[in-house]
Amino acid sequence: MRKYFNLAVLLVILAMLLSACGADATPTTAPAPTNTTAAAAAATNTTAPAAAEATATTPAAAEATATTAPAAGEATATAVPPEASKEGVLTIWLSSGPSKAVTNASKDFTAKYGIPVNVQELDFGGIRDNLKVAGPAGEGPDIIVGAHDWLGELVTNGLLEPIDLGDKASSLDPVSIKAFTYEGKTYGLPYAVEAIALLYNKDFVTTPPTTWDELKTLAKKLQDEKKVDQGYVLMQGDPYHAYPFWTGFGSFVFKQNPDGTYDPTVVGLDNEGGQKAIKEIDQMIKDGLLRKDITGQISDSMFTSGKSAMVIDGPWRLSDLRKSGIKYGIAPVPKMDVQPSPFVGAQGFMVSAFGKNKEVAKAFLTEFMAADAPMEQIYKDDPRIPAWKPLQDKVAASSDPNDQDIAAFAKSATVGAPMPAIPQMSSVWEDWTKAINLVFQQQEDPVKAITDAANSIRSKIK
């Protein structure tokens, strides 16, 4: 109670200062540039370049395609630069997904404390890019909304402020908090997570396979019977979607410490499990169960047109799947040696280290955004796996088919681990992609390809 009393006193003082300056207490939504696929795909520096090449194939690309346009009466997109933080006015930079929820919460916040809130919509990638330049110059916001894998770059450059979620942490999915934890400190209030799962066409697959051997047997049978062109399809040169092979055979990108942090000095891509993973891919190519030259767009179109029966992909595909009219199902990635653990991505609110209202920003997030109503509004406007556990439970219990889809992806996320947000992750994608491509093209021994890639990654990190 003392904490909230002190906070209230601080806010009242700020409100009095604003009143003296004639500040407007009405939340505003500033215009921003229109989202584009290219900008969104470039937004996350740890996202695999190859995986990002296809529209709506990765979370980053989907950020552009799934984002909804502002409703009538809301601000429309124009050019940056966005407005900066100033004392007594809370400034928030975000993309359109959580915009309505934040604007609604801002009205309640202003009504209670008399502090105006400036809500500004930016292109998703532009949020981070603008912060890197504007923050240190004192021209950044108080709060940004973005991806957890921005942390490596933003925290190491001193751009983010840690946040204590207090008792609200118990209402958040643990994997989402892990995603926003960097070197033992929490740097965000998560609102959504996402992970890939097995998508299957119910016209060909009545019961989803639970083991990888079952998947391969079924894929071969469907191909032999000429029911599909490809039983299972995987995009070539795509470490993000291929990562379940590595974790399914007991490998990893970076070793995880007991506290969940990643050790970049231990690269596991070419360990015993990693070699088994890439040899499995190689053998599936030799057996005709994987095909070379499959891009993300080809993979997408083959599944939605019924030319393939199974694919591993994420919730960003749901819009296209529903439009296609196929009868699809969603299941966990089948077990290999162990249950595969896909990369988990998270979206959330972060506090700028250069904002002029850091304590007020933290109070806005923990008091007004970490609550049922705003979390439900975000989910309604931008359906992803909720990080808010009460909402996650509500979605899981829903009979609505759309909610059931999200709940199915949530099961996959529960066995996943956050994509490493450390800066060294940017050294991984190029060599890993090259190794997978060489194997798909049957141009190199799989063990040599992944060993060379891992050694190159180690050299870059060293």
Secondary structure as UniProt FT lines:
FT   HELIX           2..21
FT   STRAND          28..30
FT   HELIX           37..41
FT   TURN            45..46
FT   TURN            49..50
FT   HELIX           51..53
FT   TURN            55..56
FT   HELIX           59..66
FT   TURN            72..73
FT   TURN            87..88
FT   STRAND          89..94
FT   TURN            97..98
FT   HELIX           99..113
FT   STRAND          117..121
FT   HELIX           124..134
FT   TURN            135..138
FT   STRAND          143..147
FT   HELIX           148..150
FT   HELIX           151..156
FT   TURN            157..158
FT   STRAND          160..161
FT   HELIX           166..171
FT   HELIX           174..179
FT   STRAND          181..182
FT   TURN            183..184
FT   STRAND          185..186
FT   STRAND          189..194
FT   STRAND          197..201
FT   TURN            202..204
FT   HELIX           212..224
FT   TURN            225..226
FT   STRAND          230..233
FT   TURN            236..237
FT   HELIX           239..248
FT   TURN            249..250
FT   STRAND          254..256
FT   TURN            258..259
FT   STRAND          262..267
FT   TURN            269..270
FT   HELIX           272..286
FT   TURN            287..288
FT   HELIX           296..304
FT   TURN            305..306
FT   STRAND          308..313
FT   HELIX           315..317
FT   HELIX           318..324
FT   STRAND          328..331
FT   STRAND          343..352
FT   TURN            353..354
FT   HELIX           358..363
FT   HELIX           364..369
FT   HELIX           372..381
FT   STRAND          385..386
FT   HELIX           389..397
FT   HELIX           401..414
FT   STRAND          417..418
FT   HELIX           423..427
FT   HELIX           429..440
FT   TURN            441..442
FT   HELIX           446..461
//
